[in-house]
Amino acid sequence: MNDWPQLESKYIMHTVNRVPVTLVRGEGARVWDDNGSKYLDFVGGWAVTSLGHCHPVVTAAIAEQARTLIQVSNQFYTIPQIKLAELLVENSCLDKVFFSNSGAEANEGAVKLARRYGQHYRNGAYEIISTFSSFHGRTLSMVAATGQPKFQQPYIPLPEGFVNVEYSNIEAMKKATTDKTCAVMLEPVQGEGGVNVPDDDYLAAVSEWCKRKGILLILDEIQTGIGRLGTLFAYEQYGIEPDIMTLAKGLGCGVPIGAIMAKDSASVFVPGEHGSTFGGNPLACAAAYATVKFVLDNDICGNVSRVGKYLFHGLEGLRRKYSCITDVRGRGLLLAVEFDRDIAGTLLSGCLDRGLLVNQLKPNTLRLMPPLIVDNADVDEALGILDGVISGIVG
Ligand SMILES: *Cc1c(COP(=O)(O)O)cnc(C)c1O
């Protein structure tokens, strides 16, 4: 058999320290490696495989579209793109969509849109306020928006026009707002930066502030959108409406696609101002349409909310049992478990040996983001494995 890790190190740039498993197949919440070992997948492609691996509805939509029309360019009308846009608009507070191929690309477009808005309505204001410990993507501008030094420092000088302030601190945001500000960009719950849930009134206060100042609220729902937190979009839980919202991860159930959504009042692009070769191609849009339609028609959000609570309570139980667990946080099926020491790597390996995939968020923190279709039995299995592994490490 091929030594895949060795071939990988020969041919692929070393941008990630991979978990020593080569995955070859997936079905629902389960994946298999090249030795035939099976794992319960609580990473879900980083909150991407919303309906689980190779969901039959998504697979059928991809196969059908692949036989019909894959790509023609955005000079022409294509039906899957229009149908997906209609579905997203009719089920959100936003009015218009632009499709991209990834999250970072959607956020880039959102910032361009906000800058056009600033040129039209805010005297050329161009600055975006984002937050520390956020994550908005890996392009140069999104690195500037991402308030984490480890992503920024290797690439200075960064594009200008981004200001980072403390998350869940409305006063910091107010202080940073100037005549140059055109928008605020936030995750409703910070994902990569730690699964940080803001204070209950924070998002409402930000929304109110943006309205008062005439600046745009951009919600980055790339990780939280499409049911992850138990509602189709996270903003629904906070009683606010963004002017611009970006989506990606769970939207295509594994097929690369991103989206910028905006209220009519913020949809200021005119022909030629933004574009994409692959964005909104029929293949990706057919996969995303099948995904979102299934989420809506089968009350997947209700499942997330119920199973998410069940998982949260199970993790709380582990916290009471093991004093090394210092925090359990998150919403829906985006949860983190923090420890009083740097054992996340050791725990991850232990879980791997017992057939559970988890994500190491920080040296002392694990993140759980299983497919949205998991049930209580899957959660029991994961909790049992975690329990065994933690007890094996701390006694
Ligand atoms: C993953 C993520 C991104 C970046 O998406 P890519 O598809 O990797 O470019 C941006 N924002 C948030 C909140 C994310 O979780």
The ligand as an SDF file (V2000), in Angstrom:
LIG
                    3D

 15 15  0  0  0  0  0  0  0  0999 V2000
  -13.8960   29.0310    7.9250 C   0  0  0  0  0  0  0  0  0  0  0  0
  -14.2720   30.4390    8.1250 C   0  0  0  0  0  0  0  0  0  0  0  0
  -13.9270   31.4360    7.1850 C   0  0  0  0  0  0  0  0  0  0  0  0
  -13.0660   31.1490    5.9860 C   0  0  0  0  0  0  0  0  0  0  0  0
  -13.6740   30.2760    5.0820 O   0  0  0  0  0  0  0  0  0  0  0  0
  -12.7770   29.5820    3.9360 P   0  0  0  0  0  0  0  0  0  0  0  0
  -13.7800   28.8290    3.1240 O   0  0  0  0  0  0  0  0  0  0  0  0
  -11.7840   28.6990    4.6310 O   0  0  0  0  0  0  0  0  0  0  0  0
  -12.1240   30.6600    3.1770 O   0  0  0  0  0  0  0  0  0  0  0  0
  -14.3650   32.7230    7.4110 C   0  0  0  0  0  0  0  0  0  0  0  0
  -15.1110   33.0260    8.4840 N   0  0  0  0  0  0  0  0  0  0  0  0
  -15.4810   32.0970    9.3940 C   0  0  0  0  0  0  0  0  0  0  0  0
  -16.3350   32.4830   10.5460 C   0  0  0  0  0  0  0  0  0  0  0  0
  -15.0600   30.7800    9.2500 C   0  0  0  0  0  0  0  0  0  0  0  0
  -15.3870   29.8660   10.1770 O   0  0  0  0  0  0  0  0  0  0  0  0
  1  2  1  0
  2  3  1  0
  2 14  2  0
  3  4  1  0
  3 10  2  0
  4  5  1  0
  5  6  1  0
  6  7  2  0
  6  8  1  0
  6  9  1  0
 10 11  1  0
 11 12  2  0
 12 13  1  0
 12 14  1  0
 14 15  1  0
M  END
$$$$
